[in-house]
């Protein structure tokens, strides 16, 4: 059983029916973090807004949520599923601390990652997680992380 961090891209693709890597990971020691949970929720809402309105925009999202809240039902159902993975300890939720934030700054500089991706990499480094399940190619630049390929499972 391997320790694997799950990035938001894996949850998002599963939620949208685009990939089943999430299911293939079950049986490993799986981790994620609060920022991944938030990013996943936000991006799923934005993508759903795009499906509904034809435009992905924060302003459209705010308006759509107010006017057509029920249209986002599948996003909320997926987030309930995500929460159940956490509550059943299928996926473990890692906490962010001050040391991780310090590591994050170094990672932004060294690997030229955006802050949220650097926060994920820093979390992996802090908790000694060497593998990450992601569809984000940027993580391949991080020399202390191995990106899990679906073909490996």
Buried (B, 14 or more C-beta within 10 A) or exposed (E): EBBBBBBBBBBBBBBBEEBEBBEBBEEBEBBBBEBBBEBBBEBBBBBBBBEBBEEBEEEBBEEBBEEEEEBBEEBBEBBEEBEEBEEEEEBBBBEBEEEBBEBBEEBBEEBEBEBBBBBBBBBBBBBEBEBBBBBBEBBEEBEEBBBBEEEEB
